[in-house]
Amino acid sequence: MASLEIIQLYVFILAGFVGFFVITKVPSLLHTPLMSATNAISAISLVGALVVAGGEWSRLASILGFIAVASATLNVVGGFIITDRMLKMFKRAPRAEGAKK
């Protein structure tokens, strides 16, 4: 049984390193779509946290579910704020009246 836990820990650490190196290689123009995908994943985890918090398993499960709901909500809202800021960076300035086309 201990070898299974070692393998799971190894896969977790390896996934962390791979994820870090993949994210650092993403060009700036792709960060907005990447944030949108991250928001979708966070929304899925928010639904799972709501299920855990609303279930009547135990008091500890409800407390941990509430913490998970608060964390996932903060993550989703923060992601939308950052995505909005990034999209505003790509907007063109309004043209002045009478400017050449």
Protein Blocks (a to p, Z undefined) as FASTA:
>chain_A
ZZmmmmmmmmmmmmmmmmmmmmmmpcfklmmmmmmmmmmmmmmmmmmmmmmmmpcfbfml
mmmmmmmmmmmmmmmmmmmmmmmmmmmmmpccdddehiaZZ
